[in-house]
Amino acid sequence: MRVRFAPSPTGHLHVGNARTALFNWLLARGQGGTFILRIEDTDRERSTKESEQAIVDDLRWMGLQWDEGVEVGGNYGPYRQTERLKNYADHAARLIAEGKGYYCFCSAEALDAQRKAQLAASLPPKYAGTCRNMSPADAAVRRANGEPAVIRLRVPDSREVAFTDVVRGLVTFHTDVIGDPVLVRSDGIPAYNFAVVIDDEEMKVTHVIRGEDHISNTPRQILLYEAFGYTPPAFAHLSLVMGPDHAPLSKRHGATSVREFREKGYLPEALVNYLALIGWSPGHNEELLPADELARRFRLENVAHSAGIFDEDKLAWANRHYLKLCAPDRLAQLAEPYLRVRGQIVGALSDAGRAWLEHVLPGMAASVDRLPQLADRLEAVFLEPGAPLENEPGLPEVAAALAAELADGLRLVDKDTFRAVAGRVKDRTRLKGKGLFHPIRVILTGAAEGPELDLIVPAIDRAADLHDAGLAAVASCQERATLAAKMLA
Ligand code: GLU
């Protein structure tokens, strides 16, 4: 089995295309096949190197490594269409020689007028076949005179083209609605339908898995396979990824590209797992599974042909799961840029600074959807002490008691120490439960809500004694309590 992902490098990788890449990858990995990455860059106005690089980076970030293709090579390269122009020219020459293709000299204006007349007569627009029966000799003279010409495929009249789509079942088209497609433009650049057939044949692709927006191209491609005498691959057209309103997922729904979801702080394994669940299910009522297990269970036949809805809440749910599984050192690395943006990390992290992050972040990660929210959870740590406090019942007493308990420099570096001190504050103030812990929270974190005190209090005091660790300055619980006691006295 050989499958390919064939993006056009004309922008960022859309999650719908990422899902197409993923389904190809899952199939290849699960069935011991080969996954190919081919760059379809024949649209020279819209294709850019930057976009190709971004797609390559995003696929790598998702962990969808390819076995053959750009950057890694392989036996059937080159894997970038603009480097394969000679193949296309040779194939075009062959079709012309066999009378299966022909030169067309119709100008853009003439074609446009034709289309308008057809639409005005309520006919489906289709090439009228003006140059179809021009003799090769006449065409040769006009070409020799320097007239620009495209090459078209001679589509057989009144025939049915049928194929069994692995996802959608039997699909049939009538050739009478298919105008002779352009194969090669007048500048020698192949059209998508032409290049894709030659490449899939030469790269020995066995299964073409792509978005359903290409389904109407498939009969044209099958006619080309026939014209060359090649056996077509199996086709599987995946339904498009829609927004919650059932319109194709686009900018107005919010984030659409892998890059955007990455920047929003989703982990690659969460995005991969979630995308696999759009229109497919691993079965056994299980949804959160590692990529290799998804691959083991993946069957193209079980992919739904109804449209898949992109649900960011469900992606967030998957992300929470993977954030909890994330190893502390990786979590620290992933969170670092977001903490820097928020001014929580200000310099190069020392080993102690990194150890602090690795100690603190896993607890915080248990209650967030996305990486940037880790910075929200840590806000209390980096709070500037001395912010005005509202005088609520219990606050002055608790502040005074806490300040007294911490006066000798005791640091609340773990849950047990914190609990012991809270117990002594309870004895001193005779406050308990919410009446005790709410004031403690307000005094130490400056807010009425936030992460569990058992997590955030040790995080504060462990950071308070770090110096030149790369972290922003942190006031200790002692400083916080002392200042609050003074302000509330
Ligand atoms: N370059 C095409 C696209 O990005 C590929 C279609 C195909 O897989 O055949 O839509």
Boltz pocket constraint, residues with backbone or C-beta under 6 A from the ligand:
constraints:
  - pocket:
      binder: B
      contacts: [[A, 4], [A, 5], [A, 6], [A, 7], [A, 8], [A, 40], [A, 196], [A, 209], [A, 210], [A, 211], [A, 214]]
      max_distance: 6.0
